[in-house]
Amino acid sequence: MGIYDRDWYKESQKEEGTASRKGDRFTKGLITGLVIGFVIGFLVFGFI
């Protein structure tokens, strides 16, 4: 995960400023947020 994040960060810095790139970043952030939320929810409901 860490290596992937670093590569993606380098890519995003290289192509900074294009609207499509910003859209990609937003989509990636949204997906990451959903995954993290799902994992936390799963852990919380798993313990109940």
Buried (B, 14 or more C-beta within 10 A) or exposed (E): EEEEEEEEEEEBEEEEEEEEBEEBBEEEEEEEEEEEEEEEEEEEEEEE
